[in-house]
């Protein structure tokens, strides 16, 4: 069977399944469970984990069948595009059996606890402590910019388990219960008016040794794998449904869709990729499809997507081969930030004076305006553009490190100055 025939076969099979099973009156929880059990939720993931182990174009064909049938997509968020791929790579069989079902069925919401207010873009400078107490770890510290933490049942956390090693070592990766005493989540209001981010205070919170992910002291390596998926615009766990917020799994899907449509913010549009559809509609509605400047900008955007796809494939191949994500990940992050700015500028140029409006008076009920307001965050989240450029400069171009950086990397964390 040729590649084209295989792709068409997958598409037909998936389309037939959706035709026989999709029902907007089904409860959201039942639909997501059925989708996961069928293997069509995340087609490229392994069987038993919501997928069928499909490759590249076959997986995309299955996704296209879902969209063409107008069926609601699988869960989306930190759980699917960060936690799941990291669990599949580093998790023990017991950890995968415990956590993957709740992720692929949308039962469990997760958040990411990496960044800290005292270390800025230097994630390896984190000060949150994890101290061993029998079969548990006691966690104390503060995290910030934690997307959706106010809704999360679990979190992925990196903490310092040995301060007497250099800062990139002595860090360990944990899976933490967010609904225990000792975890205090406080939302942060942004200039968009939304509160997608939070700060999290950990006061002697506890994590079982069984919930340590990866080897002791190897948290930096595991975290880099997580970030490689965060920076990958082709991440198969990044879907087109709402990424954050409380959901009622008992609601019929059609009612859930209506509620979510009224709550979509710039963050969700950025993560789901839904802004691309809005951009295309804006260009069509404003009659700018033949504008030579906008057409040239769209071609530039297309070329960036092609480059991002190539970089993503290289990064994933590196991780699968047992290595650590390379500088391709930083290229992905920079491309993602730049694509966000390009989408914003193209859309606002096409809208003209109407681009100054917001809310119900603006195009698409203000959704594109919300996305435009969110785009600066894309240059910060997941590692700032400046940090990514430093990585590329050092690891690709062979430029020297920042003054003093080599010494910092070799000095024990406990001996470094801390804010």
N, C-alpha and C positions, 0 to 999 in steps of 0.2 A: 504494500500500500504506500503510495506517495505521500509526501508531507501534506499536500493540498487535500488529498482524499481523507487522510487521517483527521485533519482539522475539520473538514466538512462533516465527517462521521460524528465527531464529538459534539459539534454544534447541533446536529439533528437529534442526537440522543438527549442532550440537555434540553433542547427546545420542547421535545416530546414530554420529558419529565415535568417541566414547568406547566405545560398545557394541561397535564393530568392532575397536578397537585396544587398549583397556585390558587389561592382563594383569599381575597382581601377581607373576608369576614372571619377568617381564622384568627385566633388570638396571637399576638406578637410572639409570646413564649413558645406556643405550639409550632408556629411557623419556623422560627429559628431552630428549634430542636429537630424538626423534620428536615430542614435544609442541611443541617450538620450531619444527620444520620445518612442522608442520601449521598454525601460526598461532594455536593455541588456548592456548598457554602464557600469553601476556599479550595478550588479545584487543584491547585499546584501543591497543596499540603498533602502529607501522607494519609493513606486510608486509616480510618479510626480517629483522625484528628480533624475531621470536617472536610477532608479532601479526597482526591483520587490519584494523587501522584502524577498529575499531568505536567507536561513540559511546555514552556514558552507559548507558542502560537495555539496549541491545543487548549491550554488553560485560558487564554484570552478568548478563544472561540466559545468556551463554556460561559465565560462572563458576559460575552455579547448576547448569548442566548437568553440569559437572565434579563438583560436590559430590553431586548427585543420583545420579550413576553410581558414586559412592564411589571414583572414581579418585584417585590421589595427585597432588597439585598440583605446580606448577613450582618451581624453586629460589626461595629467599627469603633476604634479608639485605641488607647494605650495597650489594652489587653490583646488586641489582634495584631497590631503592627509593630509592637515592641516586645511585649512579654512572650507571646506565643513563639516567634522565631528564636528567641533566646532560650526558651525552655526546650524547644526541639533540638537545639544544638548542645546545650550544657546540662539540661535537666536529667535527673535519674529517672528510671522507668516509674518509680513510685511517685515522684513529683509530677511527671507527665500525666499519669493516671489520675492523680488527685486534682490537678488544676486545669488541664486542657478541656475537659468536657464543659466546665462552667464558662470558659472563654468562647468556645465555638458556638455555644448555644445562647450566649448573651446573658447568662445568669449572673456572672460575676464581673463587676467593674473594677479596673485596676488603675493605679497612678504610678508615676515615676518620681522617685526621691533621690535625685543626684545633686543638683545645684545647691550651693549654700551662700548666704549673704556675705560671709567673711572671706570667700575665696574667689568670687567673681567668675571670670572665664577660666581661671586655673582650677579646673575641677579636681585635679589630683591633690590640691591643697586642702581638701575637705577636713573638717575637724570633728564631725560626728563620731562618737566613740561606740564601739561594741566590745563589751567585756564578758568573758565566759563565766557562766555560773552553772556548773553541772552540765545538764543537757540543754541549757538555754543560753542565749546571749542577751545582755541588758544593753539597750540602745539609748543614748542620750545625745541630743544635739538639735540642730535646726536646719530645715531645708526650705527652699523657696522656688517660686515659679513652677509649682506643681499642678499641672493641668488636670482638672477634674477631680482633685483629691477630696473635695467635699462630698463626692458621690461614691468614692471608692470603697470596696470591701477589702482589697488587698493592695499592696504596693511593692515595687521593686526598689531596693535600697542598697546603696553602697556606704560602708562605714569603715573607720580605721580600727583594725584589730591589733596592730602592732605599731606604735608610734616611734619605735626605735629602729625603724628601717627608712630608707629614702621614700619620698612622698608617693611615688608611683607604685611602691610595694607596700605590704602591710595593710592593703585595702581588701575587704571581702564583700561579696555580693549576697544579699539576703532577700527572701520573700517574706513580707511582714503583714500581719493582720492590722488593718487600719481602724477597725472598730473596737479596739481594746482601750482600756484606761492607759493613760500615758501618751496618747496620740491626740494632739490638739490641732485642728485644721481651721485656719482663718483665711477667708477669701480676700483677694486683692482686687480693687476696682481699677479698671483700665480707662484710658482716654476714650475708648469706644463706648463706654458706659456698661460694658459687660464685666463679669467676674469669672473668667475662665481659669485664671491662675489663683494659686493659694500660697500661703506660707504654712509650714507644718512644724510644730514643736514636739519633740520626742523627749519625754521625761521618764526614764527608766522603763521604756516599753520593752516587751519581751518577744524574742524570736527563738523558735526551736532550732536546735542544731540540724534537725532533719530538713529545715527550710533554708539552709545555706546552699546557694547555687554556685557550683564550681568549687575549685580547691581553695583552701584557706590561704589568704594572702594573694589570690589571683583575681581579685575583684576588678582591677583595672582592665585586664584582658577581656573579662566577661562584659564589662560596661562598654568597651569599645565595640564589641560585637553588637550590643543593643543600639548604640549610636549609629552604627553603619546602616541598620535597618531604618532608624529614624530619618536619616538623611537621604534615603533612597526613594525617589518619586515613583519608582516602579514596584514598590513594596506590595506584594499581593494581599497583605493583611490590611491595607489602607483602602477602605471601601467608599461607597457613595451614599451611605446612610449617616445619620447624625452621629458625631463622634463623642460628644460629651453631654451630660445632663441625666436627670432621673428619668427612667422609663417605667411604665406600668405594663408588665408582661401579660397581664390579663386582658388588656384592651384589644379589640379587633385591630388588625393592622391598618385598615383604612382610617380609623379614628386616630391612631398613633401618628400616621403620616400628616394628618391635618394639624395636630398639636405641634409636631416638630417643625412644620413649615412656618408656624407663627413665631418660633423661637430660634431660627437659624441665625448664627452670628458669623462674623468674619473668620473666626478661628475654624469653625466647622466647614466653611466653604473652602478654606485653604487645605484642610486635611482630606476632605472628601473628593476634591477635584471638581466639585460642582460648579465652581466659578467659570470653568472653561465653557460650559454650556451657556451660562449667562452672557459671557463675552461674545460668543457667536451670535446669540440672539440680539444683543445690543448693536453689533455691526450690521446685521440684517435689517433691523428695525430703523436704524438711522440712515440706511442707504449708503454706508461707507464701504461696502464690499469691493467697490471699484476704485476706491481712493488709493492712488499709487503709494503714498507714504505709509498708510496703514497696512496695505498688502505686503510691503517690504518688511515692516515690523513683525507681521504675522509669520513671514518666512524665517526671520531671525529667531522667533520663538520656537518654531518647528525644529530648527537646527539645534537649538539648545536642548530640546527634548530628546533628540537623537543622541547627542553627546551624553546626556544624563543616563539614557538607557545603556549605553556602552560602559560608562563608569560603574553603573549599578551591577552589571553582569560581572565585571572584573572584581568588584568588592565581594560579591557573594561567592564567586569562585575561590577567592583567597581564603575566606572563612571555611568553606566546605573542605578545602584542602588541609585544614587544621592550622592554618596560619592566623595572624592577627590582621584585621582590616587595614589596608594600605592607604596611601594618600588619595586614592580614587574616591574615598569617602568624603574627604574635604572638598574635592571637586564637585561631588554631588551636592553637598550642602551649599556651596557658592552658586551653583547653577539653579538650585531651588529658590534661593533668595532672589537672584536676578530675574528668574522667570516670574516670580511674584510681582516684582516691580514693573516688569514689562507688561504683564496682564493688566495691572492697575493703570499704567500710563496709556496703553492702547485704548482701554475702555473709556477712560475719562476724556481722551482726545476725541473719540467717536461721539461721546455724549455732548461735547461742547459745553455751553453754559449750563445745561441741565445737570452736568456733573457736579455742580456746586450744591445741589439739593440733597436732602437727606430724609430718611423716614418714609412715610407713605407718599410724600410728594415726589420722591425720586424714582428713577428707573428701577423696575423690578422690586418695588416696595422697599427700596433702600438697601437691598442685599449687596449690590455692587459697591455702594458707598461704605457699608460695614466692612467689606473685604479690603477696600482701599485704605481704610483707617487702620486695619490690622497689619498691613504689609511690613511696617517697620519691625514688628516683632519677629518676622521670619529671618531677619538678619542677626537676631540675638539668640533665639531658641535653638537648642541643640549645638551650641558653640558659635560664637560670634564670627562674622565674616573675617575680621582682622586675625583671629586665632587660626582660622582655616588657611588664610593666605600665608601665615607664618609656617604652618605645617608643610604646605606645598613648597614654599621657598627653601625650607631646610631639607626635606626628604626627596624632593624632585629636582630642584635647581642646584642643590648642594651649597646653599648660602649658609653663613655661620649663624649659630643660635643667638638669641638675645643675650646681651652682656650679663654674665652671672648665672645664666640658665643652667649651664653644664654643672657648675658647682652646686646649685640648688638640687639638681637631680641626683647628685651623689651624696648629699648631706642627709643625715637622718632627719625625719620630719620633726622630731621633738627638739631639734637644735636650730630649726629655722625660726625667723621672726614671724609672729602671728598677730593679726589685728584683733 
